[in-house]
Structure formats: C-alpha cells, structure tokens
Amino acid sequence: MGLVADLFWSFRSPYSYLATRRYRALTETYDLEIALRPVYPLAIRQPDFFERSHPNWLRYTVTDVMRLAAYLGIPFAPPRPDPIVQDIATRRIAADQPHIFRLTRIGQAAARRGKGLAFADEASRLIWGGTPGWNEGDHLTGAAERAGLNFAELETEAERDADALDTEIATNQAALEAAGHWGVPTLVFEGEPFFGQDRIELALWRMKQRGLAARP
C-alpha cells in the first residue's frame, strides 16, 4: 500500500502555487497520495494581518516569490485579478470578495472527488502563471477538464452546498493547526508538518524513511 499525506493549501498563496506542481509530480513518481485540504487565506481568516505586518513584509515577499519562480523555472506573474480584493496602498481587505470563496469552495468540491491537488495545480497555473482574466470565459472550465473534472458540476455544488463546504474548509484549518502549524503550503505526513515550498525535499526524505517507493 502507498503512503498518504495531506497538503494544506490556499489559492491566494504564491508559495502554494510554487509548491503544487512539485507535490503533484511526487504523486506521479512515487506510490503516494496527497489529499489537498484547502483553507481560506490569512486575508479572510485575519483581515487585519496585512495592516499589522511590517512595512517591508509585502515588498520582500514579492521580491522573494519572483526570484524563487525564476530559480525554479516556473512562470509567475501577479494575478489579474487578485483572488483577494485588497487595497494595496492601505492593505485593507474589501468586504465584498467575489473570487476567493468561490474558488476555495470549488477546490474543496474537487477534493471531495480525490482530485483536489490536480485542480489546484491547474487553476493556480492560470491565477499565478500570467493568464489575465483567469476567472472569465472557459479558463477554469479548462483547468477542471485537465484535472479530470466537470467544472459546471463543481460550480453548482459550490453554490448549492456552500455551508457544508465551508464547514469542511474550517475543519481543514483546524486540522492544520492541530498538526502544529497555521500557514500554507504545509504538508502533513503521519502527523508531522512540513511548512513551506522549501520543505518538499525534507518531506520526501521523511517519507522515504517510511518506505515510500517509486511507482512501477
């Protein structure tokens, strides 16, 4: 039997985006299942986070993400539109959020089908990979199809079953914190958290200690 791990992840996190295709590749190379467990980003969970953070925080994060993407050879561009509606000058989060709730609920609906990681990978390539208007037209439909999913079905479920999906997303967040962390991306394997896109090799090392084998 293969190994199983959980990946706690956010559609607004550029670091989640930079980790996703590499974690997905591990599931293709090794006898490993990674269950995506979407959570709402800090902007939703702690709306005043950005107002409280150091003035250099945002500038450094942008610099770090862009050079990291270049280092990894992963396409990267600021999302158009941002999954979170936010005034960059004041850092305030808007009350109306037309994207992130829809996206995260759809991601959880995909996770219900065991294809959350594939959908997160395909969708985040649109959001963070330079596709303008990723939320319009058939962009997300194509992402779902590439993940082996029916987007219309996911979207209908996200609208019809919003409360239950939000309960599942809150359960994901509680499970992340119970495992010992609060941020994303965090892979949890056998109760041990590996936070950050720079802990993938360390997580792989640990799983190999537990008998992780290559797929035949």
Disulfide bonds with the S-S distance in Angstrom:
none
